[in-house]
Amino acid sequence: MSTESKTTKQAGRKPKADPCRHRLAINLNGADFAAFLTLFEQSGLPDRARFIVSCIFNRPLKVVKMDRATQDYYMRLTTFYGQFRAIGVNYNQAVKAIKTTFTEKKALAFLYKLENATRELVGLQHKIIALTEEFKTKIF
């Protein structure tokens, strides 16, 4: 057997180009550590080491506060939008079925009822837009 036909198998993790090998240690009293933890929690970073490095080298920190009410409102609004789209699909199917099934006079009567229901939906949509604008002004 020749050595050229043999393939070498590499196992394990690939080495990093610039591994972090230098460690630093600091000591904090109780009040400083509590303030540090508060700032760390507000930063939203996954670990303390990244937070300390970003503070030392003046890298910008992004603080994102999650408001439960805003998140709940957004989820409900998204669900409502999905339902609104489903109503649009059903609307098209209903109009097509009315047109093919009923006579012209009966179809006009059903379309009139459907038109009134559509007006109610439009009114509801305007109320939702107004509530969303009001919610934005309260939050921001």
N, C-alpha and C positions, 0 to 999 in steps of 0.2 A: 504494500500500500504506500502510496506517496503522501507526503504531508500536504500537498496542494489540495487533495480531494477532501481532507478533513475540514469540517466547519467548526469554528470555535463558538461555544455557547456562552453568552454573557448572562449572568444571573444577578439579581439584586437591583437596588435602586441606582439610577444614574447619578453620578456626582454633580453637585451644584458648581456653577462657574465661580461664584464668589460666596463661599459659605460663611456664616456668622460664627466666628470662633472667639471673639473677645467679649468678656462678660464684665459688667460693672455692678456694684452693690451700693445701695444707699440705706440709711437708717432714718426713719421718720418717727416723731412722737405721735400720740393718739390723735390730737387735733389735726395735725398736718395729714395724717393718713386718712382721716375721715373726709377732709377736704379733697384729697387726691381721689378717693373712691367716688365722691360725688361728681367730680369733673370727668372721671373715667366713665361712669355710667351715662352721663350726658353726651359723651362723645359718640357712643354707639359702636366703637371699635371692638373687634372680637377678642382681643387679648391686651393685657396691660403693657406688654413689651412694645407693641406697635404704638400705643398711646404715648408712652414715655419718649420713644424715638421721635414721634411727630412733634412733641412739645419741645424737645431739646433742639431740633433743627428748624424750628419755626415753620413747619409744614402746616398748611391750613387744615383745620378740623371741620368736618361737616356734622352738625347736630340736627337730627331729624326727630321731631317729637310726634308720636303717633297719638292722635286724638280718637278715642273709642267712638264718640258720637259721629265724627266725620267719616270714619271707616264704615260704621253701620249704615249711615245715610247713603254713602257711595255704593255699598253692596245692594241695598234695596233699590236704588235708582237703576243700577245695572240690571237687576232682575226685572224691574218694570219695563226697561227698554226691550229686553228679550220678549216679554209678553206682548208689548206693543207691536213688535215686528211679526209675532205669530198672528196677532189680530189682522195685520195687513195681508198676510198670506191667506187667512180664512176669508177675509173680505173679498179678495179676488176670486176665490173658489165659489163663494156664495153668489157673486154677481154672475159668474159664468153659468152656474146651475140654474139660477132664476131665469136667465136669458134663454137657455135651451129647454127648460121644462114647462114654463107657464106661458099663457097667452100674454099678449102685449099689455092688456088692461090690468091683469093680475100682477104681472111683473112690475108695472109702474107702482102699484100699491106697495109691494114688498120693497122695492127700491126706495120709496118714500120713507118707510120705516127704517131702512138701513141708513139712509141719509141722516135721519134724526139721531140715530145712535152714533153716527160719525161726528156729528156736531157736538154731542156730549163728550166724546173722546177728545176733540180739539179743545173744548173748554177745560177739560181735565188737564190736558197737556199745558195749557197756558197757566193754570194754577201751579203745576209742578215747576214750571220755569220761574214763576214768581217766588215760590218757596225756596228754590235753589239760589236765586239772587239774594233773598233775605238771609239765607244760611251763610252765604259767602260774606255778606257785610257783617254778620255777627262774629264769624270766625276770624276774618282778617280785619 
